[in-house]
Amino acid sequence: MPIVEGQHQPQLPAIAAAQALPPATGMTDAPHPLAPIESALDRFREAHFWIHTLEEYYHLADPFRWHLNAFLKSIKEVPQLIQMGLQNRPGFSAWFREERDGRKKHAFHHARPI
């Protein structure tokens, strides 16, 4: 699609390198408390990027669909990356299992016809 002067062009959100996790204050050797889920936070920022591009491509069917698929894929991976990052923490696996099972029961209860 050729660019026409005066035509609105999508502006991509600025993603600065400064969005990386800051060092933990007062602790030089200790890891940052969010370090285990850094990849999940990065994927969340990626989803944020894609959802803003959806606003720009709203009236263009194919690019909108492509950006929507990229957004859905990236946002779907956030809980999985959190689980992978925290799976070795004591008690996390049991807590996560209980949460997942509780949500399944809740969804089943509300999906039943009355």
Secondary structure as the mmCIF struct_conf table of DSSP 4:
data_model
#
loop_
_struct_conf.conf_type_id
_struct_conf.id
_struct_conf.beg_label_comp_id
_struct_conf.beg_label_asym_id
_struct_conf.beg_label_seq_id
_struct_conf.end_label_comp_id
_struct_conf.end_label_asym_id
_struct_conf.end_label_seq_id
HELX_LH_PP_P HELX_LH_PP_P1 PRO A 2 VAL A 4
TURN_TY1_P TURN_TY1_P1 GLU A 5 GLY A 6
HELX_LH_PP_P HELX_LH_PP_P2 PRO A 10 ALA A 14
HELX_RH_3T_P HELX_RH_3T_P1 ALA A 17 GLN A 19
BEND BEND1 ALA A 20 ALA A 20
HELX_LH_PP_P HELX_LH_PP_P3 LEU A 21 ALA A 24
TURN_TY1_P TURN_TY1_P2 THR A 25 GLY A 26
BEND BEND2 THR A 28 ALA A 30
HELX_LH_PP_P HELX_LH_PP_P4 PRO A 31 HIS A 32
TURN_TY1_P TURN_TY1_P3 PRO A 33 LEU A 34
HELX_RH_3T_P HELX_RH_3T_P2 ALA A 35 ILE A 37
HELX_RH_AL_P HELX_RH_AL_P1 GLU A 38 GLU A 56
TURN_TY1_P TURN_TY1_P4 TYR A 57 HIS A 59
HELX_RH_AL_P HELX_RH_AL_P2 ALA A 61 LEU A 86
TURN_TY1_P TURN_TY1_P5 GLN A 87 ASN A 88
BEND BEND3 ARG A 89 ARG A 89
TURN_TY1_P TURN_TY1_P6 PRO A 90 GLY A 91
HELX_RH_AL_P HELX_RH_AL_P3 PHE A 92 ALA A 111
BEND BEND4 ARG A 112 ARG A 112
#
